[in-house]
Amino acid sequence: MYEHLSSRVDQVIKLANAIAREYEQEYVGTEHILLAISREGTGIGARILNAHGASEARIQEEIDKLIRSRLEDTWVFGRLPGSPHFKNVVARAIEEARALGNKEVCTEHLLLGLLAEKGCTAHSALRALGLTARAVRADIQAIKAGSDCGRDTVAEQS
């Protein structure tokens, strides 16, 4: 799909598509990416979410609250590969990976991309759950001290 995405991020994007179908939506939005990071469960992004008490159930509950009224008022015609916010998050994740000196985009970069995309559902959910870009960056630095993106699993980091 995109160049330089880790296999884990590719899996997260596939999960996001499946989650969008579960919600019976015809687009993939940032809320689907956030849920997919959590559901995939093995990346640094999921580890950070869990460390902040943001389980998949809590994230889903927060997202459901945020989008319930939007779903009633929004009609999407045609099949879209991703919302504009979705595309911005992936682009921002690529920038975050480069800025952190990583060759691949991993789940932690997606998480930073979600936190940078103000006005999207996932950003609102993350903020409601108490996550900030500053805290996530500190967590990434602590987790990845001396490691590379290829070691983006909880088991390998433990």
Order of alpha helices (4+ residues) and beta strands (2+ residues): alpha-alpha-alpha-alpha-alpha-alpha-alpha-alpha-alpha
